[in-house]
Amino acid sequence: MSSLDKFFAPKSIAVVGASRTPGKLGFTILENLKNSFKGLIYPINPNAEKILDLTCYPTLSDVKEPIDQAVIVVPVEMVKNVVEEGIRNKITAFTIITSGFSEIGEKERELELKNLCKNKKIRIIGPNCVGLYKKDLDMLFFPKKRLKRPNDGSISFISQSGAFGSVLLDVASNDGVGISKFASIGNKVDVDEIELISYLEKDLSTRCIAVYMEAVTDGSEFIKVAKIPRR
């Protein structure tokens, strides 16, 4: 079992920073998940009892059932503490939507996150990303009326740019192009395009992998995985 399975095939997801206010990222992500994901969803909000008819929990520690993945959309100052709390509660996969890291020069904040996943038992996608998408796992922070979702298909797309990735999804929907999986990796503090290519190469529902990159940290390894013979 790959450590990335908890991102793409989770049985339970917590949304830390779930909001009661339509239009806010924490509301839209929760709404999209509720309308697509068949597993258990745990909204985390200390100031609400229910959102979208889902029972809320004040903190991750208040959820007594196993959580496969935590989606984090809290203010940047809270992100590290949320991840640390999640680790204490045996959560190993975190998708961090929150921005405010190296993209604005806050490299120290990003280094703190990187240090939390040094041994590769803790996995992070992001920060500063728009989320993951497949037919039964829509955690994008765009409402469907603003961004169309493509049909199910055999193309998987990895994008470092959330803006470019979201435009591509919209274009794919308009042109009738099917998407198997979409991953916005943002600042790629941990999971990067190299690891995702290796993961998707083994994915039976993926026949084509498309990648949009703005930088690559290990060019030789990227060339190596990009040359993997296709099945």
C-alpha positions in Angstrom: 0.0 0.0 0.0 1.4 3.4 -1.0 1.4 6.3 1.5 -0.4 8.3 -1.1 -3.4 6.1 -1.1 -4.8 8.0 1.9 -4.9 11.1 -0.4 -6.7 9.5 -3.3 -8.6 6.6 -1.6 -9.3 7.7 1.9 -12.1 6.2 4.0 -12.5 9.3 6.2 -11.6 13.0 5.8 -11.4 15.9 8.3 -11.9 19.4 7.1 -10.0 21.7 9.5 -11.3 25.2 9.1 -14.8 24.2 7.9 -17.0 27.3 7.7 -20.7 28.0 8.1 -20.4 30.9 5.7 -21.2 30.2 2.0 -18.5 31.6 -0.2 -15.6 30.9 2.2 -13.1 28.3 1.3 -13.9 26.1 4.3 -17.6 26.0 3.3 -17.0 25.3 -0.4 -14.5 22.5 0.3 -16.9 20.8 2.7 -19.8 21.2 0.4 -17.9 19.7 -2.6 -16.7 16.8 -0.4 -20.2 16.1 0.9 -21.6 16.0 -2.7 -18.9 13.6 -4.0 -17.2 11.6 -1.2 -18.9 8.5 0.1 -16.7 8.1 3.2 -16.9 9.7 6.6 -16.5 13.5 6.8 -15.5 15.4 10.0 -15.9 19.2 9.9 -13.6 20.8 12.4 -14.9 24.1 13.8 -15.0 25.0 17.5 -17.8 27.5 17.0 -20.4 25.3 15.2 -22.4 22.2 16.1 -23.3 21.4 12.5 -22.5 22.5 9.0 -24.4 21.2 6.0 -26.0 18.7 8.4 -22.6 17.2 9.4 -21.7 17.1 13.0 -18.8 19.4 13.8 -15.9 18.8 16.2 -14.0 21.5 18.1 -10.6 19.9 17.3 -9.1 16.9 15.6 -8.5 15.4 19.0 -12.3 15.4 19.6 -12.8 12.9 16.7 -12.4 9.5 18.2 -12.6 7.5 14.9 -9.6 7.0 12.6 -9.0 9.9 10.1 -7.2 9.0 6.9 -6.6 12.5 5.6 -6.9 16.1 7.0 -7.7 19.0 4.7 -6.4 22.2 6.3 -7.8 25.6 5.5 -7.1 27.6 8.6 -5.0 30.8 8.9 -1.4 30.3 8.2 -0.3 30.9 11.8 -2.4 27.8 12.9 -1.2 25.3 10.3 1.8 23.9 12.0 -0.1 23.4 15.3 -2.9 21.6 13.4 -0.5 19.3 11.7 1.2 18.5 14.9 -2.2 17.8 16.6 -3.1 15.5 13.7 0.2 13.6 14.0 -0.5 13.1 17.7 -3.9 11.6 16.7 -2.3 9.2 14.2 -3.2 11.1 11.0 -0.5 10.7 8.4 -1.9 12.5 5.3 -2.4 16.3 5.2 -3.6 18.4 2.2 -2.8 22.0 3.1 -4.8 24.6 1.1 -3.6 27.5 3.2 -1.2 30.0 1.5 1.3 32.3 3.1 4.5 30.3 2.9 7.5 30.4 0.6 5.4 32.0 -2.2 5.5 35.2 -0.1 9.0 34.7 1.3 8.0 32.9 4.5 10.5 30.1 4.0 10.8 29.3 7.8 7.2 28.4 8.1 7.6 26.0 5.2 10.8 24.5 6.6 8.8 23.7 9.8 6.3 21.7 7.8 9.1 19.9 5.9 10.7 18.9 9.2 7.4 17.2 10.3 7.6 14.8 7.4 11.3 14.0 7.3 10.9 10.2 7.8 8.2 10.0 5.1 5.6 8.5 7.6 3.9 11.9 7.6 2.8 13.0 4.1 1.8 16.6 3.0 0.4 17.9 -0.3 0.8 21.6 -0.5 0.7 24.1 1.1 -0.7 26.8 -1.1 -2.7 24.5 -3.3 -6.3 24.2 -4.6 -6.8 20.6 -3.5 -7.4 17.2 -5.1 -10.1 16.0 -7.5 -11.5 12.9 -8.9 -15.1 11.9 -9.6 -15.7 10.6 -6.0 -13.3 13.0 -4.2 -13.9 16.7 -4.9 -12.0 18.8 -2.4 -11.4 21.8 -4.7 -12.2 25.2 -3.1 -14.0 26.4 -6.2 -17.8 26.1 -6.3 -19.2 24.2 -9.3 -21.0 27.2 -10.6 -17.6 28.9 -11.0 -15.5 25.9 -12.1 -17.0 23.1 -14.1 -15.9 19.5 -13.3 -14.8 17.2 -16.1 -16.3 13.7 -16.6 -14.5 10.7 -15.4 -11.7 9.6 -17.8 -8.2 8.2 -18.1 -6.0 11.3 -17.9 -4.4 12.3 -14.6 -3.0 15.8 -14.3 -0.5 17.2 -11.8 -0.2 21.0 -11.5 2.2 23.1 -9.5 0.0 26.1 -10.3 -3.5 26.0 -8.8 -4.6 28.7 -11.2 -3.4 26.9 -14.3 -4.8 23.6 -13.0 -8.2 24.9 -12.4 -8.4 26.5 -15.8 -7.4 23.2 -17.4 -10.2 21.4 -15.5 -12.7 23.9 -16.8 -11.4 23.6 -20.4 -11.5 19.8 -20.1 -15.1 19.9 -18.9 -16.1 22.2 -21.8 -14.3 20.0 -24.4 -15.6 16.7 -23.0 -12.1 15.5 -21.9 -12.2 13.0 -19.0 -10.0 13.2 -16.0 -9.0 10.3 -13.7 -7.2 12.3 -11.0 -6.1 15.9 -10.5 -3.5 17.0 -7.9 -2.6 20.5 -7.2 0.8 20.4 -5.4 1.4 24.1 -4.7 4.7 24.6 -2.9 5.3 20.8 -2.8 6.9 20.8 0.7 6.8 17.0 0.6 4.8 15.2 -2.2 6.1 16.4 -5.6 5.5 15.6 -9.2 8.2 12.9 -9.3 6.5 10.8 -6.6 3.0 11.4 -8.1 4.2 10.3 -11.5 5.5 7.1 -10.0 2.3 6.6 -8.1 0.0 7.3 -11.1 2.1 5.0 -13.3 0.7 2.1 -11.3 -2.8 3.4 -11.2 -5.1 1.2 -13.4 -7.5 4.1 -14.1 -4.7 6.3 -15.5 -3.5 5.9 -19.1 -2.0 9.3 -19.6 -0.1 11.6 -17.1 0.1 15.3 -17.8 2.3 17.6 -15.7 2.5 21.4 -15.4 5.7 22.4 -13.6 7.3 25.7 -12.6 10.4 24.2 -11.1 11.9 20.8 -10.5 14.3 20.1 -7.7 15.7 16.8 -9.0 16.0 16.9 -12.7 17.8 13.5 -13.1 15.2 11.7 -11.1 12.4 13.5 -13.0 13.8 12.3 -16.3 14.1 8.8 -14.8 10.5 8.5 -13.8 9.3 10.2 -16.9 11.0 7.5 -18.9 9.3 4.6 -17.1 7.9 2.2 -19.8 4.2 2.3 -19.9 2.2 -0.9 -19.3 
